[in-house]
Amino acid sequence: MTRSISIIIPAYNEEKRLPGSLRQLIAYLERGGWRFAEILVVDDGSTDGTVQAAGQMRAAYPDLRVLRNPGNRGKGYAVRHGMLECRGEWALFTDADLSTPIEELEKLWQAAEREGAQLALGSRALDRRLIGVHQSFFRENVGKLFNLGMRLATGLPFHDTQCGFKLFETRAAHEIFRRQLLDGFGFDVEVLFIGRRLGYREIEVPVRWNDVEGTKMTALRGLAAFLEPWQVRWNQIKGRYT
């Protein structure tokens, strides 16, 4: 196989879930016959044993690196940190709970190659039959409301910007993420917006997904996420992405 991949996992207080997720990732990568495959765990100022749990897995997989943020800076900061440090030709970021199974990477890759895209985003909304375990009725409908506001604010055409499973060609990722300004949960919208402004082809791909308990989304962070698409629009008006 001529492909190479970097898998980026933003992690905040994931001591309990991380070892099992890393074992799944390692087993998947070892089956794939990659030319190069690395895992980057980006610790976002955890107060538990996240760093130690990730470091212990290096014995099983030497191409695993642990990056540390200067404190708890937010998911967007953590993903940007990993994207700007990655060495594969392609880079995937995925949530530490693997709510989207890692095997769905093949769907993103095949779609990107078929469409000549530099970014493929996993989507729960394009085919909801692929959702095994749903969020609560309230959270699902809040997500739909967020998407409506996001479209109005940014003009992006996507049905689900918040699924934490996105594949980037690394050269495009470096151009996109070095322009990223938001550190919170709204960063997904921002990087898609920047990529579109830079002329990269972006495609939305339906993926399997299961809700996993233990969300880090608080009410305050949820409110901020609703406002951040408008911050993206304001940043664009002010020329901050050039």
C-alpha positions as CSV (number, residue, x, y, z in Angstrom):
1,M,0.0,0.0,0.0
2,T,1.4,3.4,-1.0
3,R,-0.8,5.4,1.3
4,S,0.2,7.0,4.6
5,I,-2.0,8.2,7.4
6,S,-1.9,10.2,10.6
7,I,-4.8,9.7,13.1
8,I,-5.3,12.5,15.5
9,I,-7.2,12.0,18.8
10,P,-8.0,15.0,20.9
11,A,-8.2,13.8,24.5
12,Y,-9.4,15.5,27.7
13,N,-9.7,13.2,30.8
14,E,-10.0,10.1,28.6
15,E,-7.9,7.8,30.9
16,K,-10.7,5.1,31.0
17,R,-11.7,5.0,27.3
18,L,-8.4,5.8,25.6
19,P,-6.6,2.4,26.1
20,G,-9.5,0.4,24.5
21,S,-9.8,2.9,21.6
22,L,-6.1,2.8,21.0
23,R,-6.1,-1.0,20.9
24,Q,-8.8,-0.8,18.2
25,L,-6.9,1.7,16.2
26,I,-3.6,-0.2,16.4
27,A,-5.3,-3.5,15.3
28,Y,-6.9,-1.7,12.4
29,L,-3.6,-0.1,11.3
30,E,-1.7,-3.3,11.6
31,R,-4.1,-5.0,9.3
32,G,-3.9,-2.3,6.7
33,G,-0.3,-2.7,5.4
34,W,0.2,1.0,5.4
35,R,3.5,2.5,4.1
36,F,3.4,4.8,7.2
37,A,0.7,5.2,9.9
38,E,1.0,7.2,13.1
39,I,-1.3,8.0,15.9
40,L,-1.2,11.4,17.6
41,V,-3.0,11.7,21.0
42,V,-3.3,15.4,21.8
43,D,-3.8,15.8,25.6
44,D,-5.8,19.0,26.3
45,G,-4.7,19.6,29.9
46,S,-6.2,16.4,31.4
47,T,-6.3,16.1,35.1
48,D,-6.4,12.3,35.2
49,G,-4.0,9.7,33.8
50,T,-4.7,10.3,30.1
51,V,-1.1,11.1,29.3
52,Q,0.2,8.0,31.1
53,A,-2.5,5.8,29.5
54,A,-1.5,6.9,26.0
55,G,2.2,6.7,26.7
56,Q,1.9,3.1,27.9
57,M,0.6,2.1,24.5
58,R,3.8,3.1,22.8
59,A,5.3,-0.2,23.6
60,A,2.6,-1.8,21.4
61,Y,2.8,0.8,18.7
62,P,6.0,2.9,18.5
63,D,4.5,5.3,15.9
64,L,2.3,6.7,18.6
65,R,3.0,10.2,19.8
66,V,1.6,12.1,22.7
67,L,1.3,15.9,22.3
68,R,0.4,18.1,25.2
69,N,-1.4,21.4,25.0
70,P,-0.5,24.2,27.4
71,G,-3.5,23.6,29.6
72,N,-7.1,23.0,28.7
73,R,-7.5,25.0,25.5
74,G,-10.4,23.3,23.8
75,K,-11.1,20.6,21.2
76,G,-10.3,23.0,18.3
77,Y,-6.9,23.9,19.7
78,A,-6.1,20.2,20.2
79,V,-7.1,19.2,16.7
80,R,-5.1,22.1,15.2
81,H,-2.1,21.0,17.3
82,G,-2.2,17.5,15.9
83,M,-2.9,18.6,12.3
84,L,0.1,20.9,12.3
85,E,2.4,18.2,13.7
86,C,1.3,15.2,11.6
87,R,3.6,13.5,9.1
88,G,1.2,11.3,7.0
89,E,0.0,12.2,3.5
90,W,-3.5,12.2,4.8
91,A,-4.8,13.1,8.3
92,L,-7.9,11.9,10.1
93,F,-9.2,13.3,13.3
94,T,-11.5,11.2,15.3
95,D,-13.1,11.3,18.8
96,A,-11.5,9.3,21.6
97,D,-14.7,7.3,22.1
98,L,-14.6,6.0,18.5
99,S,-18.3,6.8,18.1
100,T,-17.6,6.4,14.4
101,P,-15.8,3.1,13.9
102,I,-12.4,3.5,12.5
103,E,-13.2,1.1,9.6
104,E,-15.4,4.0,8.2
105,L,-12.1,5.7,7.2
106,E,-12.2,3.6,4.0
107,K,-15.5,5.2,3.0
108,L,-14.0,8.7,3.4
109,W,-10.8,7.7,1.5
110,Q,-12.7,6.0,-1.4
111,A,-15.0,9.0,-1.7
112,A,-12.1,11.5,-1.6
113,E,-10.2,9.6,-4.3
114,R,-13.3,9.2,-6.5
115,E,-14.3,12.8,-6.3
116,G,-10.8,14.3,-6.2
117,A,-11.5,15.9,-2.9
118,Q,-9.0,17.2,-0.3
119,L,-11.4,16.9,2.6
120,A,-14.0,14.3,3.4
121,L,-16.3,14.8,6.4
122,G,-18.2,12.0,8.0
123,S,-21.9,12.7,8.3
124,R,-24.7,11.3,10.5
125,A,-27.4,13.3,8.8
126,L,-27.1,12.0,5.2
127,D,-28.3,8.5,6.1
128,R,-29.7,8.2,9.7
129,R,-30.2,4.5,9.2
130,L,-26.5,4.2,9.9
131,I,-26.9,5.5,13.4
132,G,-26.8,2.5,15.8
133,V,-27.3,4.4,19.1
134,H,-29.1,7.7,18.9
135,Q,-28.6,10.8,21.0
136,S,-31.5,12.0,23.1
137,F,-34.4,13.5,21.3
138,F,-33.4,16.9,22.7
139,R,-29.8,16.7,21.6
140,E,-30.6,15.5,18.1
141,N,-33.0,18.4,17.5
142,V,-30.6,20.9,19.0
143,G,-28.1,19.6,16.4
144,K,-30.6,20.1,13.6
145,L,-31.2,23.7,14.8
146,F,-27.5,24.3,15.0
147,N,-27.1,23.2,11.4
148,L,-29.8,25.6,10.2
149,G,-28.1,28.5,12.0
150,M,-24.7,27.4,10.6
151,R,-26.0,27.4,7.0
152,L,-27.5,30.8,7.5
153,A,-24.3,32.2,9.0
154,T,-21.7,30.7,6.7
155,G,-23.4,29.5,3.5
156,L,-21.9,26.0,3.9
157,P,-24.0,23.3,2.3
158,F,-23.3,20.5,4.7
159,H,-26.0,18.6,6.7
160,D,-23.7,17.6,9.6
161,T,-20.6,19.6,10.4
162,Q,-20.2,18.4,14.0
163,C,-19.5,14.7,13.4
164,G,-15.9,14.2,14.9
165,F,-14.6,12.1,11.9
166,K,-12.9,14.1,9.2
167,L,-10.2,13.2,6.7
168,F,-7.9,15.9,5.2
169,E,-5.1,15.7,2.6
170,T,-2.3,16.9,4.8
171,R,-1.0,19.6,2.5
172,A,-4.5,21.1,2.6
173,A,-4.8,20.6,6.3
174,H,-1.7,22.6,7.0
175,E,-3.0,25.5,4.9
176,I,-6.4,25.4,6.6
177,F,-5.5,24.8,10.2
178,R,-2.8,27.5,10.4
179,R,-5.6,30.0,9.6
180,Q,-7.9,28.5,12.3
181,L,-8.8,31.0,15.0
182,L,-11.5,29.2,17.1
183,D,-10.4,26.8,19.9
184,G,-13.9,25.5,20.9
185,F,-16.4,23.1,19.5
186,G,-17.3,25.5,16.6
187,F,-13.9,24.9,15.0
188,D,-15.4,22.2,12.7
189,V,-17.5,24.9,10.9
190,E,-14.5,27.2,10.7
191,V,-12.1,24.8,9.1
192,L,-14.7,23.7,6.5
193,F,-15.4,27.4,5.8
194,I,-11.7,28.2,5.4
195,G,-11.1,25.1,3.2
196,R,-14.0,26.2,0.9
197,R,-12.6,29.7,0.7
198,L,-9.2,28.3,-0.3
199,G,-10.8,26.4,-3.1
200,Y,-10.4,22.9,-1.7
201,R,-13.0,20.3,-2.7
202,E,-15.0,19.1,0.3
203,I,-17.4,16.2,0.3
204,E,-19.9,14.9,2.9
205,V,-20.0,11.1,3.3
206,P,-22.5,9.1,5.4
207,V,-20.9,7.0,8.1
208,R,-21.9,4.7,10.9
209,W,-22.1,6.3,14.3
210,N,-23.2,5.4,17.9
211,D,-23.8,7.8,20.7
212,V,-21.4,7.1,23.6
213,E,-22.0,8.4,27.1
214,G,-19.5,10.9,28.6
215,T,-19.9,14.0,26.4
216,K,-17.7,17.0,27.3
217,M,-20.3,19.4,26.0
218,T,-21.6,21.7,28.8
219,A,-24.5,24.1,28.4
220,L,-22.1,27.0,28.3
221,R,-20.0,25.4,25.6
222,G,-23.2,24.5,23.7
223,L,-24.3,28.1,23.7
224,A,-20.8,29.2,22.5
225,A,-21.0,26.7,19.7
226,F,-24.2,28.3,18.4
227,L,-22.6,31.7,18.3
228,E,-19.3,30.6,16.7
229,P,-20.6,30.2,13.1
230,W,-21.4,33.9,13.3
231,Q,-17.9,34.6,14.6
232,V,-16.6,32.7,11.5
233,R,-18.6,35.0,9.3
234,W,-17.3,38.1,11.1
235,N,-13.7,36.9,10.9
236,Q,-14.2,36.5,7.1
237,I,-15.6,40.0,6.8
238,K,-12.6,41.4,8.7
239,G,-10.2,39.5,6.5
240,R,-8.7,37.4,9.2
241,Y,-8.4,34.2,7.1
242,T,-6.2,35.7,4.4
